[in-house]
Amino acid sequence: MQQTNGRNTSASEPLLAVDGVTLQYATRQQIVTATHRVSFDMYEHDRFVLLGPSGCGKSTLLKSIGGFLSPVEGEIRLEGQRIARPGPDRMIVFQEFDQLLPWQTVLQNVVFPMRTAGRFARGEWEDRARAAIAKVGLGKFVDAYPHTLSGGMKQRVAIARALAMEPAVLLMDEPFAALDALTRRRMQEELLDLWAEIRFSMIFVTHSIEEAILLASRIVVMTPHPGQIIAELDATRFAHDQSGSDEFVSFHKQINGMLFGQQKVANG
Ligand SMILES: Nc1ncnc2c1ncn2[C@@H]1O[C@H](COP(=O)(O)OP(=O)(O)OP(=O)(O)O)[C@@H](O)[C@H]1O
């Protein structure tokens, strides 16, 4: 399942450019500003993590990259094209365990977006789905229904379903937040292993500093409501770190200080 969709970005061009993006919700009573003039560039194969406290607009930003909410200011470009609507080039994995269709098997769930988006030739759907399911270690469960699976297994199916589409960017909205600590840790390791194999490009939202450090190649740290960027940090050196190294602990402290002390720092 190597990504084969021939991206037309070069190493120096961002895959995704978030450019001065302000996002708002209009409720009956008021306008809620979720993010204020947020900018960052993401490159192909990045494991890009948006980290910030609850309510800082991480999920809203992901929704906007997904094409479900238009910026009131600024724009988001994928491979140079302004994002105006949802598309199969941006697949989202959510936190909730109920994101699978309960009346369909694991295999049918993974085939579903390929069928509805008309992605790949019809004759390839099942093989592609089986390959993706095998990649997340659920080869024996292709005919199982979601209600018979654990939370971690359901999240693996959701990841397989998204990756089977070979999206330009995989969007993950706290996908492991509802899992117990041990399963969460295992899923983080598995996601890194999958990335090493397939080298997809991903944006991962979390409010866990530890998860951000473990998973990210780059971390964007955001302020509380309305979300603005405090810092963009390189975290490549911490993948698979067992969280015990002195460098890990000191990086954790540095980010903690940014989130709670709100210091502006230079990009690193
Ligand atoms: N549908 C909505 N209508 C109005 N306001 C909303 C809506 N969705 C989110 N908001 C508001 O926008 C702000 C950002 O919310 P968002 O869910 O993006 O934050 P978040 O950083 O993802 O938080 P969490 O980590 O708790 O999921 C919050 O103040 C929230 O109350």
The ligand as a Gaussian input file, in Angstrom:
#p B3LYP/6-31G(d) Opt

LIG

0 1
 N      -20.416000      24.342000      16.307000
 C      -19.947000      25.326000      17.090000
 N      -20.665000      26.445000      17.313000
 C      -20.193000      27.446000      18.080000
 N      -18.980000      27.425000      18.682000
 C      -18.221000      26.330000      18.491000
 C      -18.657000      25.230000      17.693000
 N      -17.674000      24.279000      17.698000
 C      -16.675000      24.773000      18.457000
 N      -17.002000      26.000000      18.937000
 C      -16.163000      26.873000      19.773000
 O      -14.956000      27.144000      19.058000
 C      -13.837000      27.130000      19.944000
 C      -12.822000      26.124000      19.456000
 O      -13.383000      24.809000      19.574000
 P      -12.599000      23.497000      19.093000
 O      -13.503000      22.331000      19.288000
 O      -12.035000      23.719000      17.744000
 O      -11.398000      23.458000      20.149000
 P      -10.358000      22.296000      20.439000
 O       -9.027000      22.963000      20.627000
 O      -10.436000      21.244000      19.407000
 O      -10.869000      21.746000      21.831000
 P      -10.894000      20.229000      22.432000
 O       -9.461000      19.847000      22.658000
 O      -11.662000      20.378000      23.702000
 O      -11.592000      19.374000      21.417000
 C      -14.403000      26.841000      21.329000
 O      -14.584000      28.044000      22.008000
 C      -15.733000      26.175000      21.059000
 O      -16.649000      26.445000      22.089000

